[in-house]
Amino acid sequence: MLKTRILTALALLPLVVAAILWLPTAGVALILGSLLTLGAWEWGRLGGIREAGPRAAGAAVTALVMLGGWYGLVHPGLVLTWLGAALVWWAAAVRWIPAFPRGWGASLGRPALTLISGLLVLSACFVALVWLHAGPAGPTLMLLLLILIWAADTGAYFAGRALGRRKLAPNVSPGKTLEGAAGGLALTTLAGVLGAWWLDLAGGVALAFILLAVLTGAISIVGDLTQSMFKRHAGVKDSGNLFPGHGGVLDRIDSLLAAAPLFSLGLQWLPL
């Protein structure tokens, strides 16, 4: 399984980097929209919806909302409100994680609320990433966002295997530990320092970017754990099987769903 995961990652990584750096924003939006529409299909399954018709309808509505988000990018106030609403949702997720599964079935475990949540989370990720890519130094910043998420994930994996003792969220993801999370944030901090150097930032702006990097790494962990709650409630190991060894779309972008709105909003207060 690990070998398959590595080979899949090595095959996809150059394609992801090339798309971010060389495609126009419209091309990036098309790819993102397609992947997130597949993610909406998977989200319906996590909400306990087995029938193809309702899941397809949910995916179609999500695609239409993302299309509206594409045209809405010319209105910064709308974008800020959209991403702010998503951040409120992710802040609430921080409260749900330690309580899970208590009260889950009466709240987000209900199919209708699951679908509404997916509509907000997926569309906000699309808006955040397309807005980011279209802005000044957009491709570079989008690549930096992915590097921060990969750093958090990689640091957590290796620190957890070497040092992990205390469970982070045993009812949600028994394999994750506090030591692993600390290792992920440590590597994210290093990535933030290198990112500040890469962007030629200095003084308070550099420190602010590094803080944003750490917060991005932290909320990426929340995104991972939140998807684990949905999957555990649905009784599935993976959201899908699109990527060999990696599961479905949501399995690959769970951290990005949470991190993209925060990173894109945070950059609005930095003079880059």
C-alpha positions as CSV (number, residue, x, y, z in Angstrom):
1,M,0.0,0.0,0.0
2,L,2.8,2.5,0.9
3,K,4.6,1.7,-2.3
4,T,1.4,2.4,-4.3
5,R,0.8,5.6,-2.5
6,I,4.4,6.8,-3.2
7,L,4.2,5.9,-6.9
8,T,0.8,7.6,-7.3
9,A,2.2,10.8,-5.6
10,L,5.3,10.8,-7.7
11,A,3.2,10.5,-10.9
12,L,0.7,13.3,-9.8
13,L,3.2,15.8,-8.3
14,P,4.8,17.0,-11.6
15,L,1.4,17.4,-13.2
16,V,0.1,19.5,-10.2
17,V,3.1,21.7,-10.2
18,A,3.1,22.2,-14.0
19,A,-0.6,23.1,-14.0
20,I,-0.2,25.7,-11.2
21,L,2.9,27.3,-12.8
22,W,2.0,27.3,-16.4
23,L,-1.7,27.1,-17.0
24,P,-3.8,30.3,-17.1
25,T,-6.2,30.8,-14.2
26,A,-9.1,29.7,-16.4
27,G,-7.4,26.3,-16.9
28,V,-6.6,25.9,-13.2
29,A,-10.3,26.8,-12.4
30,L,-11.5,24.2,-14.9
31,I,-9.3,21.4,-13.3
32,L,-10.2,22.5,-9.8
33,G,-13.9,22.7,-10.6
34,S,-13.9,19.2,-12.1
35,L,-12.1,17.7,-9.1
36,L,-14.3,19.4,-6.6
37,T,-17.4,18.3,-8.4
38,L,-16.1,14.7,-8.0
39,G,-15.5,15.6,-4.4
40,A,-19.1,16.7,-4.1
41,W,-20.2,13.3,-5.4
42,E,-18.1,11.6,-2.8
43,W,-19.4,14.0,-0.1
44,G,-22.9,12.7,-0.7
45,R,-21.7,9.2,0.1
46,L,-20.2,10.4,3.4
47,G,-23.6,11.9,4.2
48,G,-25.2,8.5,3.8
49,I,-26.8,9.1,0.4
50,R,-26.4,5.9,-1.6
51,E,-28.7,6.7,-4.5
52,A,-27.0,8.0,-7.6
53,G,-29.7,10.6,-8.4
54,P,-29.5,12.7,-5.3
55,R,-25.7,12.5,-5.2
56,A,-25.5,13.6,-8.8
57,A,-27.9,16.5,-8.1
58,G,-25.7,17.6,-5.2
59,A,-22.6,17.5,-7.4
60,A,-24.4,19.5,-10.1
61,V,-25.5,22.2,-7.6
62,T,-22.0,22.4,-6.3
63,A,-20.6,22.8,-9.8
64,L,-23.2,25.6,-10.5
65,V,-22.3,27.4,-7.3
66,M,-18.6,27.2,-8.2
67,L,-19.4,28.6,-11.6
68,G,-21.1,31.5,-9.8
69,G,-18.0,31.9,-7.7
70,W,-15.9,32.2,-10.8
71,Y,-18.0,35.1,-12.0
72,G,-18.2,36.5,-8.5
73,L,-14.4,37.0,-8.2
74,V,-14.7,40.5,-9.6
75,H,-16.5,41.4,-6.3
76,P,-13.9,41.2,-3.5
77,G,-16.5,41.9,-0.8
78,L,-18.4,38.8,-1.9
79,V,-15.3,36.7,-1.9
80,L,-14.3,37.8,1.5
81,T,-17.8,37.0,2.9
82,W,-17.7,33.6,1.2
83,L,-14.4,32.7,2.6
84,G,-15.2,34.1,6.0
85,A,-18.3,31.9,6.2
86,A,-16.2,28.9,5.4
87,L,-13.7,29.8,8.2
88,V,-16.6,30.1,10.7
89,W,-17.6,26.6,9.7
90,W,-14.1,25.3,10.2
91,A,-13.8,27.0,13.6
92,A,-17.0,25.1,14.6
93,A,-15.3,21.9,13.4
94,V,-12.6,22.4,16.1
95,R,-15.4,22.1,18.6
96,W,-16.9,19.0,17.0
97,I,-13.7,17.0,16.9
98,P,-13.2,16.3,20.6
99,A,-17.0,15.7,21.1
100,F,-17.3,13.1,18.3
101,P,-19.5,11.0,18.1
102,R,-21.7,12.7,20.7
103,G,-24.5,14.6,19.0
104,W,-23.1,13.9,15.5
105,G,-26.2,12.0,14.3
106,A,-28.5,14.8,15.2
107,S,-26.3,17.5,13.6
108,L,-23.9,17.0,10.7
109,G,-24.7,13.3,10.6
110,R,-28.0,14.3,8.9
111,P,-27.8,14.0,5.1
112,A,-29.3,17.4,4.4
113,L,-26.8,19.2,6.7
114,T,-23.9,17.1,5.3
115,L,-24.8,18.3,1.8
116,I,-25.1,21.9,2.8
117,S,-21.8,21.8,4.6
118,G,-20.2,20.2,1.5
119,L,-21.6,22.9,-0.7
120,L,-20.0,25.6,1.4
121,V,-16.7,23.9,2.0
122,L,-16.1,22.8,-1.5
123,S,-17.2,26.1,-3.2
124,A,-15.2,28.1,-0.7
125,C,-12.1,26.1,-1.5
126,F,-12.6,26.7,-5.2
127,V,-13.1,30.4,-4.8
128,A,-10.1,30.7,-2.5
129,L,-7.7,28.9,-4.8
130,V,-8.9,30.6,-8.0
131,W,-8.8,34.0,-6.4
132,L,-5.3,33.2,-5.1
133,H,-4.0,32.0,-8.5
134,A,-5.4,35.1,-10.2
135,G,-3.7,37.5,-7.9
136,P,-0.2,39.0,-7.9
137,A,2.4,36.2,-7.7
138,G,-0.6,33.8,-7.6
139,P,1.0,30.6,-9.0
140,T,3.9,31.0,-6.6
141,L,1.6,31.5,-3.6
142,M,-0.6,28.7,-4.6
143,L,2.4,26.4,-4.8
144,L,3.6,27.6,-1.4
145,L,0.2,26.8,0.1
146,L,0.5,23.2,-1.1
147,I,4.0,23.0,0.3
148,L,2.8,24.1,3.7
149,I,0.1,21.4,3.7
150,W,2.6,18.8,2.5
151,A,5.0,19.9,5.2
152,A,2.3,19.5,7.9
153,D,1.3,16.1,6.6
154,T,4.9,14.8,6.2
155,G,6.1,16.2,9.6
156,A,3.1,14.7,11.3
157,Y,3.6,11.3,9.7
158,F,7.3,10.9,10.6
159,A,7.1,12.6,14.0
160,G,4.1,10.4,14.9
161,R,5.9,7.2,13.9
162,A,9.0,8.1,15.8
163,L,7.7,9.8,18.9
164,G,3.9,9.4,19.0
165,R,2.5,8.4,22.4
166,R,-0.5,10.6,23.2
167,K,-3.6,10.4,21.0
168,L,-4.7,13.6,19.3
169,A,-8.4,12.6,18.7
170,P,-8.8,8.9,19.5
171,N,-12.5,8.8,18.6
172,V,-11.9,10.3,15.2
173,S,-8.5,9.1,14.0
174,P,-6.8,6.7,16.5
175,G,-3.5,6.8,14.6
176,K,-2.9,10.5,15.0
177,T,-0.9,11.8,18.0
178,L,-0.1,15.1,19.7
179,E,3.6,14.5,19.0
180,G,2.8,14.0,15.3
181,A,0.8,17.2,15.2
182,A,3.7,19.0,16.8
183,G,6.1,17.6,14.3
184,G,3.8,18.7,11.5
185,L,3.6,22.2,12.8
186,A,7.4,22.3,13.3
187,L,8.0,21.4,9.7
188,T,5.3,23.8,8.5
189,T,7.1,26.6,10.4
190,L,10.3,25.7,8.6
191,A,8.5,25.8,5.3
192,G,7.0,29.2,6.3
193,V,10.5,30.5,7.0
194,L,11.7,29.3,3.6
195,G,8.6,30.7,2.0
196,A,9.3,34.1,3.5
197,W,12.8,34.0,2.2
198,W,11.6,32.8,-1.3
199,L,9.2,35.8,-1.4
200,D,12.0,38.1,-0.2
201,L,10.0,39.2,2.8
202,A,11.6,40.9,5.8
203,G,10.8,42.3,9.3
204,G,7.2,42.2,10.5
205,V,5.9,41.1,7.1
206,A,8.1,38.0,7.2
207,L,7.0,37.2,10.7
208,A,3.3,37.7,9.8
209,F,3.8,35.3,6.8
210,I,5.4,32.7,9.1
211,L,2.5,33.0,11.5
212,L,0.1,32.6,8.7
213,A,2.0,29.5,7.6
214,V,1.7,27.9,11.0
215,L,-2.0,28.7,11.2
216,T,-2.4,27.2,7.8
217,G,-0.7,24.0,8.9
218,A,-2.8,23.9,12.0
219,I,-6.1,24.2,10.2
220,S,-5.0,21.7,7.6
221,I,-4.9,19.2,10.5
222,V,-8.5,20.2,11.4
223,G,-9.5,19.5,7.8
224,D,-8.0,16.1,7.9
225,L,-9.7,15.2,11.2
226,T,-13.1,16.6,10.0
227,Q,-13.1,14.4,7.0
228,S,-12.3,11.5,9.3
229,M,-15.4,12.3,11.3
230,F,-17.6,12.1,8.2
231,K,-15.9,8.9,7.0
232,R,-16.2,7.2,10.4
233,H,-19.9,8.1,10.7
234,A,-20.5,6.8,7.2
235,G,-18.6,3.6,8.0
236,V,-16.1,3.9,5.1
237,K,-12.3,3.9,5.1
238,D,-11.9,6.2,2.0
239,S,-14.2,8.7,0.3
240,G,-13.6,7.0,-3.0
241,N,-11.1,5.0,-5.1
242,L,-10.0,7.4,-7.9
243,F,-6.3,7.5,-6.9
244,P,-4.6,4.1,-6.4
245,G,-3.4,3.8,-2.8
246,H,-4.8,7.3,-1.9
247,G,-8.5,6.8,-2.0
248,G,-10.8,9.5,-3.5
249,V,-10.7,13.2,-4.2
250,L,-11.7,14.2,-0.7
251,D,-9.0,11.9,0.8
252,R,-6.4,13.9,-1.1
253,I,-7.8,17.4,-0.5
254,D,-9.3,17.2,3.0
255,S,-6.5,19.4,4.4
256,L,-6.6,21.8,1.5
257,L,-10.4,22.4,1.9
258,A,-9.7,24.0,5.3
259,A,-6.3,25.6,4.6
260,A,-7.2,27.4,1.3
261,P,-9.7,29.9,2.7
262,L,-7.5,30.8,5.7
263,F,-4.4,31.2,3.6
264,S,-6.1,33.3,0.9
265,L,-7.8,35.5,3.5
266,G,-4.6,36.0,5.5
267,L,-2.7,37.1,2.5
268,Q,-5.0,40.1,2.1
269,W,-3.4,41.7,5.1
270,L,0.1,41.2,3.9
271,P,1.8,43.7,1.5
272,L,3.1,41.1,-1.0
